[in-house]
Amino acid sequence: MIWIAVLPTLTVLQLALGGLLEAVPPYLRPPIIATLMVPMMVYVLMPLLQRIDARLTKRAGNR
C-alpha cells in the first residue's frame, strides 16, 4: 500500500518541481522533496488508501 502512494507521488512532485529545483544543488533536492512528500503521505494519501482498503476488504468478506 505504501508503494502505491509513494511512487506516483514522488513522480508527480519531481515533474512538478523539476524546473524549480534545477538551481538547487543535487544534494538538497531529496530533503526538499521529502519535506513536501512525507506530510502528504501521512495525512492525506495513507488515510485515503486505508479507507479504500477497508471498503474493499469488507466488500470481499460479504461474498
N, CA and C atoms as a LAMMPS dump frame, in Angstrom:
ITEM: TIMESTEP
0
ITEM: NUMBER OF ATOMS
189
ITEM: BOX BOUNDS ff ff ff
-5.0000000000000000e+02 5.0000000000000000e+02
-5.0000000000000000e+02 5.0000000000000000e+02
-5.0000000000000000e+02 5.0000000000000000e+02
ITEM: ATOMS id mol type element x y z
1 1 1 N 0.821 -1.184 0
2 1 2 C 0 0 0
3 1 3 C 0.874 1.259 0
4 2 1 N 1.973 1.205 0.698
5 2 2 C 2.854 2.366 0.76
6 2 3 C 3.415 2.691 -0.621
7 3 1 N 3.849 1.67 -1.327
8 3 2 C 4.418 1.905 -2.658
9 3 3 C 3.386 2.441 -3.633
10 4 1 N 2.135 2.047 -3.463
11 4 2 C 1.075 2.569 -4.331
12 4 3 C 0.954 4.081 -4.149
13 5 1 N 1.229 4.57 -2.968
14 5 2 C 1.166 6.006 -2.706
15 5 3 C 2.489 6.705 -3.015
16 6 1 N 3.609 6.057 -2.697
17 6 2 C 4.913 6.711 -2.81
18 6 3 C 5.328 6.959 -4.262
19 7 1 N 5.301 5.95 -5.082
20 7 2 C 5.829 6.095 -6.44
21 7 3 C 5.105 7.151 -7.273
22 8 1 N 3.78 7.132 -7.339
23 8 2 C 3.126 8.197 -8.116
24 8 3 C 3.339 9.595 -7.522
25 9 1 N 3.335 9.685 -6.202
26 9 2 C 3.525 10.981 -5.554
27 9 3 C 4.912 11.526 -5.839
28 10 1 N 5.906 10.674 -5.715
29 10 2 C 7.277 11.085 -5.992
30 10 3 C 7.437 11.516 -7.444
31 11 1 N 6.849 10.774 -8.346
32 11 2 C 6.932 11.113 -9.764
33 11 3 C 6.281 12.463 -10.045
34 12 1 N 5.088 12.676 -9.505
35 12 2 C 4.378 13.943 -9.731
36 12 3 C 5.152 15.114 -9.139
37 13 1 N 5.672 14.954 -7.93
38 13 2 C 6.441 16.042 -7.316
39 13 3 C 7.694 16.365 -8.11
40 14 1 N 8.382 15.354 -8.579
41 14 2 C 9.597 15.601 -9.36
42 14 3 C 9.28 16.285 -10.682
43 15 1 N 8.191 15.875 -11.321
44 15 2 C 7.799 16.535 -12.571
45 15 3 C 7.335 17.968 -12.319
46 16 1 N 6.574 18.159 -11.256
47 16 2 C 6.043 19.488 -10.957
48 16 3 C 7.125 20.459 -10.501
49 17 1 N 8.089 19.955 -9.733
50 17 2 C 9.104 20.835 -9.158
51 17 3 C 10.439 20.78 -9.889
52 18 1 N 10.52 19.973 -10.926
53 18 2 C 11.781 19.794 -11.637
54 18 3 C 12.407 21.097 -12.09
55 19 1 N 11.617 21.953 -12.715
56 19 2 C 12.141 23.235 -13.183
57 19 3 C 12.544 24.154 -12.045
58 20 1 N 11.783 24.133 -10.98
59 20 2 C 12.097 24.999 -9.833
60 20 3 C 13.347 24.544 -9.092
61 21 1 N 13.601 23.24 -9.118
62 21 2 C 14.735 22.698 -8.362
63 21 3 C 16.021 22.601 -9.176
64 22 1 N 15.99 23.036 -10.431
65 22 2 C 17.21 22.974 -11.24
66 22 3 C 18.345 23.796 -10.634
67 23 1 N 18.019 24.924 -10.059
68 23 2 C 19.035 25.802 -9.489
69 23 3 C 19.53 25.315 -8.127
70 24 1 N 18.812 24.389 -7.527
71 24 2 C 19.179 23.872 -6.201
72 24 3 C 20.232 22.779 -6.378
73 25 1 N 21.262 22.763 -5.534
74 25 2 C 22.264 21.702 -5.632
75 25 3 C 21.626 20.32 -5.468
76 26 1 N 22.14 19.323 -6.187
77 26 2 C 21.534 17.982 -6.159
78 26 3 C 21.408 17.377 -4.763
79 27 1 N 22.309 17.674 -3.858
80 27 2 C 22.249 17.094 -2.518
81 27 3 C 21.148 17.714 -1.663
82 28 1 N 20.577 18.824 -2.092
83 28 2 C 19.475 19.446 -1.348
84 28 3 C 18.099 19.087 -1.898
85 29 1 N 18.043 18.53 -3.084
86 29 2 C 16.746 18.196 -3.685
87 29 3 C 15.983 17.126 -2.91
88 30 1 N 16.619 16.005 -2.515
89 30 2 C 15.858 14.992 -1.758
90 30 3 C 15.244 15.511 -0.46
91 31 1 N 15.975 16.298 0.344
92 31 2 C 15.312 16.806 1.559
93 31 3 C 14.128 17.726 1.257
94 32 1 N 14.205 18.487 0.181
95 32 2 C 13.102 19.37 -0.18
96 32 3 C 11.889 18.546 -0.599
97 33 1 N 12.12 17.552 -1.453
98 33 2 C 11.03 16.681 -1.903
99 33 3 C 10.438 15.933 -0.706
100 34 1 N 11.287 15.42 0.178
101 34 2 C 10.806 14.67 1.347
102 34 3 C 9.991 15.554 2.282
103 35 1 N 10.398 16.799 2.431
104 35 2 C 9.67 17.73 3.289
105 35 3 C 8.248 17.954 2.785
106 36 1 N 8.065 17.909 1.494
107 36 2 C 6.731 18.055 0.921
108 36 3 C 5.967 16.732 0.906
109 37 1 N 6.692 15.661 0.649
110 37 2 C 6.044 14.375 0.42
111 37 3 C 5.582 13.682 1.706
112 38 1 N 6.379 13.719 2.74
113 38 2 C 6.042 12.982 3.962
114 38 3 C 4.722 13.44 4.582
115 39 1 N 4.502 14.728 4.784
116 39 2 C 3.194 15.123 5.336
117 39 3 C 2.031 14.742 4.421
118 40 1 N 2.243 14.855 3.115
119 40 2 C 1.191 14.467 2.177
120 40 3 C 0.878 12.977 2.302
121 41 1 N 1.905 12.173 2.477
122 41 2 C 1.72 10.729 2.628
123 41 3 C 0.982 10.413 3.937
124 42 1 N 1.441 11.018 5.031
125 42 2 C 0.925 10.679 6.357
126 42 3 C -0.507 11.174 6.567
127 43 1 N -0.787 12.386 6.113
128 43 2 C -2.079 12.996 6.436
129 43 3 C -3.125 12.903 5.332
130 44 1 N -2.709 12.6 4.101
131 44 2 C -3.678 12.568 3.002
132 44 3 C -3.75 11.19 2.359
133 45 1 N -2.642 10.742 1.807
134 45 2 C -2.677 9.539 0.974
135 45 3 C -2.864 8.239 1.748
136 46 1 N -2.147 8.053 2.835
137 46 2 C -2.288 6.796 3.578
138 46 3 C -3.678 6.651 4.2
139 47 1 N -4.253 7.683 4.822
140 47 2 C -5.628 7.522 5.321
141 47 3 C -6.621 7.211 4.204
142 48 1 N -6.436 7.851 3.052
143 48 2 C -7.314 7.576 1.92
144 48 3 C -7.185 6.125 1.457
145 49 1 N -5.959 5.659 1.305
146 49 2 C -5.745 4.273 0.88
147 49 3 C -6.247 3.273 1.919
148 50 1 N -6.116 3.6 3.193
149 50 2 C -6.613 2.702 4.233
150 50 3 C -8.139 2.614 4.203
151 51 1 N -8.81 3.729 3.945
152 51 2 C -10.277 3.696 3.818
153 51 3 C -10.693 2.867 2.608
154 52 1 N -10.001 3.046 1.501
155 52 2 C -10.313 2.263 0.299
156 52 3 C -10.085 0.781 0.559
157 53 1 N -8.976 0.461 1.213
158 53 2 C -8.674 -0.935 1.527
159 53 3 C -9.728 -1.54 2.451
160 54 1 N -10.164 -0.779 3.437
161 54 2 C -11.183 -1.284 4.365
162 54 3 C -12.494 -1.562 3.637
163 55 1 N -12.869 -0.67 2.736
164 55 2 C -14.101 -0.891 1.967
165 55 3 C -13.984 -2.132 1.076
166 56 1 N -12.845 -2.274 0.405
167 56 2 C -12.648 -3.422 -0.473
168 56 3 C -12.611 -4.725 0.328
169 57 1 N -11.956 -4.694 1.48
170 57 2 C -11.869 -5.873 2.329
171 57 3 C -13.248 -6.246 2.857
172 58 1 N -14.006 -5.263 3.289
173 58 2 C -15.36 -5.514 3.795
174 58 3 C -16.241 -6.065 2.686
175 59 1 N -16.13 -5.492 1.505
176 59 2 C -16.934 -5.948 0.37
177 59 3 C -16.556 -7.381 -0.027
178 60 1 N -15.26 -7.703 -0.001
179 60 2 C -14.81 -9.051 -0.352
180 60 3 C -15.259 -10.059 0.696
181 61 1 N -15.375 -9.644 1.966
182 61 2 C -15.807 -10.537 3.036
183 61 3 C -17.282 -10.876 2.974
184 62 1 N -18.067 -10.032 2.325
185 62 2 C -19.518 -10.258 2.205
186 62 3 C -19.87 -11.28 1.142
187 63 1 N -18.929 -11.649 0.33
188 63 2 C -19.232 -12.591 -0.768
189 63 3 C -19.125 -14 -0.329
